[in-house]
């Protein structure tokens, strides 16, 4: 009964000063909302990058040239197929960007020069038409396979297969369309077109450099072993460890996870400062409240109220302020996260961050109320009633 009475008195005190109570809670609301919104941005970025990497295929190793003297050639590609154990495919990649035109419609897109193995390496599925062929690559044919977003944004309901398009003012024939891998994104892997790498080299002026190699291993264990073997091969070829950048998809995911963890902790710490400031605001207002209610405290103690009851009442007031601010902060933070996702980068609400933010808000509120509550409980009735 004592606890319920303390709750009733605490609510009465809070509702008796609505504006001041709201302003006191505002710091906690902003703090909790900031933690939830900022962490959701970090989590959204992590999931987005992870999905993008996973969409490029499993057990894939990427090799990038780290200098003009490091050259990837078709002969090297064939050599690696036999020298590296546990490898299923080795594919040269030539990257470029440009403008794709069909009739009177244009879109900007990225293009990759690849071989007929790109569907197996990237684990794509054809939605229509055919894949690139070995003959397309050998004869440098001007054909392309387009992503799902290119189909939707450029052709708008018309079957692209067999259509003639112009990429960087050069005529191509669309021979295939890919299934969407990331349908919720307007840009990205689904807005890419795929040409024979030999054709891409010609478009870029003669025998342009091969930017990178995509190598698919038979499994995760083979991918790790192949990555180490590739590093040794390129070190022997160029006598320096940084000649080629070799990284498996699993290594990339680990790096992304570590970077995101650091970023999330940093964002959480920044938002946590707002919670701390909110706690200081609660402490300040509770001290003011003790000063204003000195006579009330004196009367209660004169009629028999114990120190523990006075202490409990003010602690409950602080907890209610921080708890109510935390609940409103959760709603505001979730709304802000959805708003950011609607107009900006992807976000992902984290139940863990919500629990931590709310728990920290309660802890800060209770801690902030200890000093004012102890001050109120220590007042002597004779001093309080003067």
C-alpha positions as CSV (number, residue, x, y, z in Angstrom):
1,X,0.0,0.0,0.0
2,X,2.9,2.3,0.8
3,X,4.3,1.8,-2.7
4,X,1.0,2.5,-4.4
5,X,0.6,5.7,-2.3
6,X,4.1,6.8,-3.3
7,X,3.2,6.2,-6.9
8,X,0.0,8.2,-6.6
9,X,1.8,11.1,-4.9
10,X,4.5,11.0,-7.6
11,X,2.0,11.1,-10.4
12,X,0.1,14.0,-8.8
13,X,3.3,16.0,-8.5
14,X,4.3,15.3,-12.1
15,X,0.8,16.1,-13.5
16,X,0.7,19.3,-11.3
17,X,3.6,20.7,-13.4
18,X,2.8,19.3,-16.9
19,X,5.0,21.8,-18.9
20,X,8.0,21.4,-16.5
21,X,7.6,17.6,-16.5
22,X,7.5,17.5,-20.3
23,X,10.6,19.7,-20.6
24,X,12.4,17.5,-18.1
25,X,11.5,14.4,-20.1
26,X,12.6,16.1,-23.4
27,X,16.3,15.4,-22.8
28,X,15.5,11.7,-22.2
29,X,13.2,11.6,-25.2
30,X,15.9,13.1,-27.5
31,X,18.5,10.8,-26.1
32,X,16.5,7.5,-26.5
33,X,15.3,8.6,-29.9
34,X,18.8,9.5,-31.0
35,X,20.2,6.1,-29.9
36,X,17.5,4.2,-31.7
37,X,17.6,6.2,-34.9
38,X,21.4,6.4,-35.2
39,X,21.9,2.7,-34.4
40,X,19.2,1.8,-36.9
41,X,21.1,3.7,-39.6
42,X,24.3,1.8,-38.8
43,X,22.5,-1.5,-38.8
44,X,20.8,-0.7,-42.1
45,X,24.1,0.2,-43.7
46,X,25.6,-3.1,-42.4
47,X,22.7,-5.2,-43.7
48,X,22.7,-3.3,-47.0
49,X,26.4,-3.9,-47.6
50,X,26.1,-7.5,-46.5
51,X,23.2,-8.1,-48.9
52,X,25.1,-6.5,-51.7
53,X,28.2,-8.7,-51.1
54,X,26.1,-11.8,-50.7
55,X,24.3,-11.0,-54.0
56,X,27.7,-11.2,-55.8
57,X,27.9,-14.9,-55.0
58,X,29.3,-17.2,-52.3
59,X,32.8,-18.5,-52.1
60,X,34.0,-15.8,-54.4
61,X,37.5,-14.3,-54.3
62,X,38.2,-10.9,-55.8
63,X,41.7,-10.0,-57.0
64,X,42.5,-6.4,-57.9
65,X,45.6,-5.0,-59.5
66,X,47.5,-2.6,-57.2
67,X,49.8,-1.0,-59.8
68,X,50.3,-0.3,-63.5
69,X,53.0,-3.0,-63.7
70,X,50.5,-5.6,-62.4
71,X,48.6,-6.8,-65.5
72,X,45.9,-9.4,-65.7
73,X,45.8,-11.2,-69.1
74,X,43.8,-14.0,-70.6
75,X,46.9,-16.2,-70.4
76,X,47.1,-15.5,-66.6
77,X,43.4,-16.4,-66.3
78,X,44.0,-19.8,-67.9
79,X,47.1,-20.4,-65.9
80,X,45.3,-19.7,-62.6
81,X,42.6,-22.2,-63.5
82,X,45.3,-25.0,-63.4
83,X,47.6,-23.6,-60.7
84,X,45.1,-22.8,-57.9
85,X,43.5,-25.8,-56.3
86,X,39.8,-25.9,-55.4
87,X,38.8,-23.3,-58.0
88,X,35.8,-23.8,-60.3
89,X,35.8,-20.5,-62.3
90,X,38.3,-17.7,-63.0
91,X,36.8,-14.7,-64.8
92,X,38.4,-11.4,-65.9
93,X,36.3,-8.3,-65.2
94,X,36.4,-4.9,-67.0
95,X,34.3,-2.2,-65.3
96,X,32.9,0.9,-67.0
97,X,29.9,3.2,-66.8
98,X,27.9,5.0,-69.4
99,X,24.5,5.8,-70.9
100,X,22.1,3.2,-72.2
101,X,19.5,4.3,-74.8
102,X,16.5,2.5,-76.2
103,X,14.3,4.4,-78.6
104,X,13.8,7.7,-76.9
105,X,14.5,6.5,-73.3
106,X,17.9,6.9,-71.5
107,X,19.3,5.7,-68.2
108,X,22.7,5.9,-66.7
109,X,24.1,2.5,-65.8
110,X,27.2,0.6,-64.9
111,X,28.6,-2.1,-67.2
112,X,30.8,-5.0,-66.5
113,X,32.8,-6.9,-69.1
114,X,32.7,-10.5,-68.1
115,X,32.7,-14.1,-69.5
116,X,30.0,-16.6,-69.9
117,X,30.8,-17.8,-66.4
118,X,29.4,-14.7,-64.6
119,X,26.0,-16.2,-64.0
120,X,27.5,-19.2,-62.2
121,X,30.0,-17.1,-60.3
122,X,27.5,-14.4,-59.2
123,X,24.7,-17.0,-58.7
124,X,22.3,-15.1,-61.0
125,X,19.1,-16.6,-62.5
126,X,17.9,-15.8,-66.0
127,X,14.4,-14.3,-66.3
128,X,14.5,-14.5,-70.1
129,X,16.7,-15.0,-73.1
130,X,20.1,-16.6,-72.9
131,X,23.5,-16.1,-71.2
132,X,26.6,-14.8,-72.9
133,X,28.5,-17.5,-74.8
134,X,32.1,-18.4,-75.3
135,X,31.7,-17.4,-79.0
136,X,30.4,-13.9,-77.9
137,X,33.6,-13.4,-75.9
138,X,35.9,-14.8,-78.5
139,X,34.4,-12.8,-81.4
140,X,33.9,-9.7,-79.3
141,X,30.2,-9.6,-80.2
142,X,28.1,-6.6,-79.2
143,X,25.6,-8.3,-77.1
144,X,24.5,-7.8,-73.5
145,X,22.6,-9.3,-70.6
146,X,20.7,-6.7,-68.6
147,X,19.7,-6.5,-64.9
148,X,16.1,-6.5,-63.8
149,X,16.1,-2.8,-62.9
150,X,17.3,-1.9,-66.4
151,X,14.4,-3.9,-67.8
152,X,11.9,-2.1,-65.5
153,X,13.2,1.4,-65.9
154,X,14.2,1.5,-69.5
155,X,11.9,-0.9,-71.3
156,X,8.9,-0.4,-69.1
157,X,6.9,-3.6,-69.8
158,X,8.4,-4.4,-73.2
159,X,10.4,-7.7,-73.4
160,X,14.1,-6.5,-73.8
161,X,15.3,-9.7,-75.4
162,X,16.1,-9.1,-79.0
163,X,15.9,-5.3,-78.7
164,X,18.6,-3.1,-80.1
165,X,20.0,-0.5,-77.7
166,X,22.9,2.0,-77.7
167,X,25.5,1.9,-75.0
168,X,27.8,4.9,-75.2
169,X,26.6,5.4,-78.7
170,X,27.5,1.9,-79.8
171,X,24.8,-0.5,-80.9
172,X,24.2,-3.7,-78.9
173,X,21.6,-6.5,-78.9
174,X,20.0,-7.6,-75.7
175,X,20.2,-11.4,-75.5
176,X,19.2,-12.0,-71.9
177,X,17.5,-10.6,-68.7
178,X,18.4,-11.4,-65.1
179,X,16.1,-12.1,-62.2
180,X,16.2,-9.3,-59.6
181,X,18.6,-9.9,-56.7
182,X,17.8,-6.7,-54.7
183,X,14.4,-5.6,-55.9
184,X,13.9,-3.0,-53.2
185,X,16.8,-0.9,-54.5
186,X,16.6,1.5,-57.5
187,X,20.4,1.4,-58.0
188,X,22.9,-1.4,-57.5
189,X,23.5,-4.8,-58.9
190,X,20.1,-5.0,-60.7
191,X,20.9,-1.8,-62.7
192,X,24.1,-3.3,-64.2
193,X,24.6,-4.6,-67.8
194,X,26.9,-7.4,-68.7
195,X,29.0,-7.5,-71.9
196,X,31.7,-9.8,-73.1
197,X,34.9,-8.5,-71.5
198,X,36.6,-8.4,-74.9
199,X,33.9,-6.1,-76.2
200,X,34.3,-3.9,-73.2
201,X,38.0,-3.7,-73.8
202,X,37.4,-2.6,-77.4
203,X,34.9,0.1,-76.3
204,X,37.5,1.5,-73.9
205,X,40.1,1.7,-76.7
206,X,42.0,-1.4,-77.9
207,X,43.1,-3.9,-75.3
208,X,42.2,-2.0,-72.2
209,X,43.4,-3.3,-68.8
210,X,41.5,-6.0,-67.0
211,X,40.5,-4.4,-63.7
212,X,40.0,-7.4,-61.6
213,X,39.5,-11.2,-61.4
214,X,36.5,-13.0,-59.9
215,X,37.4,-16.5,-58.8
216,X,34.8,-18.9,-57.5
217,X,36.0,-21.8,-55.2
218,X,34.2,-25.1,-54.6
219,X,33.5,-24.2,-51.0
220,X,34.3,-21.9,-48.1
221,X,37.3,-23.9,-47.0
222,X,38.7,-24.0,-50.6
223,X,38.1,-20.3,-50.9
224,X,40.3,-19.5,-47.9
225,X,43.0,-21.8,-49.2
226,X,42.8,-20.4,-52.7
227,X,43.1,-16.8,-51.4
228,X,46.4,-17.7,-49.6
229,X,47.6,-19.5,-52.7
230,X,46.8,-16.5,-54.9
231,X,48.7,-14.2,-52.6
232,X,51.8,-16.4,-52.8
233,X,51.5,-16.6,-56.6
234,X,51.4,-12.8,-57.1
235,X,54.2,-12.3,-54.6
236,X,56.4,-14.6,-56.6
237,X,55.5,-12.8,-59.8
238,X,56.1,-9.3,-58.6
239,X,58.2,-9.7,-55.5
240,X,56.1,-7.4,-53.3
241,X,53.1,-8.3,-51.1
242,X,50.9,-5.4,-52.3
243,X,51.1,-6.2,-56.0
244,X,47.5,-7.6,-56.0
245,X,44.7,-7.2,-53.5
246,X,43.2,-10.6,-52.8
247,X,40.1,-10.9,-50.6
248,X,37.4,-13.6,-50.3
249,X,33.8,-12.7,-49.8
250,X,33.9,-14.0,-46.2
251,X,36.9,-11.7,-45.5
252,X,34.9,-8.7,-46.9
253,X,31.9,-9.6,-44.7
254,X,34.1,-9.8,-41.6
255,X,35.6,-6.4,-42.4
256,X,32.2,-4.8,-43.0
257,X,30.9,-6.3,-39.7
258,X,33.9,-4.9,-37.8
259,X,33.6,-1.5,-39.4
260,X,29.9,-1.4,-38.7
261,X,30.5,-2.5,-35.0
262,X,32.8,0.4,-34.5
263,X,30.5,2.9,-36.3
264,X,27.5,1.7,-34.3
265,X,29.4,2.0,-31.0
266,X,30.5,5.5,-32.0
267,X,27.0,6.6,-32.9
268,X,25.6,5.0,-29.8
269,X,28.1,6.8,-27.6
270,X,27.3,10.1,-29.2
271,X,23.5,9.5,-28.7
272,X,24.3,8.3,-25.1
273,X,25.6,11.7,-24.3
274,X,22.1,13.1,-24.9
275,X,20.8,10.6,-22.4
276,X,23.3,11.7,-19.9
277,X,22.3,15.4,-20.4
278,X,18.7,14.3,-20.0
279,X,19.6,12.7,-16.7
280,X,21.3,15.9,-15.5
281,X,18.1,17.8,-16.4
282,X,16.1,15.3,-14.3
283,X,18.5,15.8,-11.4
284,X,18.2,19.6,-11.7
285,X,14.4,19.6,-11.8
286,X,14.2,17.2,-8.9
287,X,16.5,19.4,-6.8
288,X,14.2,22.4,-7.6
289,X,11.2,20.2,-6.7
290,X,12.7,19.4,-3.3
291,X,13.3,23.0,-2.6
292,X,9.8,24.0,-3.6
293,X,8.2,21.2,-1.5
294,X,10.3,21.6,1.6
295,X,7.2,22.4,3.7
296,X,5.3,19.5,2.3
297,X,8.2,17.2,3.2
298,X,8.2,18.7,6.7
299,X,4.5,18.1,7.3
300,X,4.7,14.5,6.0
301,X,7.6,13.7,8.3
302,X,5.9,15.5,11.3
303,X,2.9,13.2,10.9
304,X,5.1,10.1,10.9
305,X,6.4,9.6,7.3
306,X,9.7,7.6,7.4
307,X,12.8,8.7,5.6
308,X,12.5,5.6,3.3
309,X,9.0,6.8,2.2
310,X,10.2,10.3,1.3
311,X,13.2,8.8,-0.5
312,X,11.0,6.3,-2.4
313,X,8.5,9.0,-3.5
314,X,11.2,11.2,-5.1
315,X,13.0,8.2,-6.6
316,X,9.7,7.0,-8.1
317,X,9.1,10.5,-9.5
318,X,12.5,10.4,-11.2
319,X,11.9,6.9,-12.5
320,X,8.5,7.9,-13.9
321,X,9.9,10.9,-15.7
322,X,12.7,8.8,-17.2
323,X,10.5,5.9,-18.0
324,X,7.8,8.0,-19.7
325,X,10.5,9.9,-21.6
326,X,12.0,6.5,-22.7
327,X,8.7,5.2,-24.0
328,X,8.0,8.4,-25.9
329,X,11.7,8.3,-27.1
330,X,11.2,4.8,-28.5
331,X,8.2,5.9,-30.5
332,X,10.0,9.0,-31.8
333,X,13.1,7.0,-32.6
334,X,11.2,4.3,-34.5
335,X,9.3,7.0,-36.4
336,X,12.6,8.8,-37.2
337,X,14.1,5.5,-38.4
338,X,11.1,4.9,-40.8
339,X,11.3,8.5,-42.0
340,X,15.0,8.1,-42.7
341,X,14.4,4.9,-44.6
342,X,11.6,6.6,-46.6
343,X,13.7,9.5,-47.8
344,X,17.3,8.5,-47.2
345,X,19.6,5.5,-46.6
346,X,18.2,2.1,-45.5
347,X,17.7,1.5,-41.8
348,X,17.0,-1.5,-39.6
349,X,15.5,-1.2,-36.1
350,X,17.5,-3.2,-33.5
351,X,15.5,-4.7,-30.6
352,X,18.7,-4.8,-28.6
353,X,19.3,-1.0,-29.1
354,X,15.7,-0.3,-28.0
355,X,16.1,-2.4,-24.8
356,X,19.5,-0.9,-24.0
357,X,18.4,2.7,-24.7
358,X,15.3,2.3,-22.5
359,X,17.2,0.5,-19.7
360,X,19.9,3.1,-19.8
361,X,17.2,5.9,-19.6
362,X,15.7,4.2,-16.5
363,X,19.1,3.8,-15.0
364,X,20.1,7.4,-15.6
365,X,16.7,8.7,-14.3
366,X,17.0,6.6,-11.1
367,X,20.6,7.6,-10.6
368,X,19.7,11.3,-11.2
369,X,17.0,11.1,-8.6
370,X,19.2,9.6,-5.8
371,X,20.8,12.9,-4.7
372,X,17.6,14.9,-4.7
373,X,15.7,12.1,-3.0
374,X,18.4,11.7,-0.4
375,X,18.4,15.4,0.3
376,X,14.6,15.4,0.7
377,X,14.8,12.4,3.1
378,X,17.5,14.0,5.2
379,X,15.5,17.1,6.0
380,X,14.5,17.5,9.6
381,X,10.8,18.3,10.2
382,X,11.6,21.4,12.4
383,X,13.9,22.8,9.6
384,X,11.5,22.0,6.8
385,X,8.5,23.7,8.6
386,X,10.3,27.0,9.2
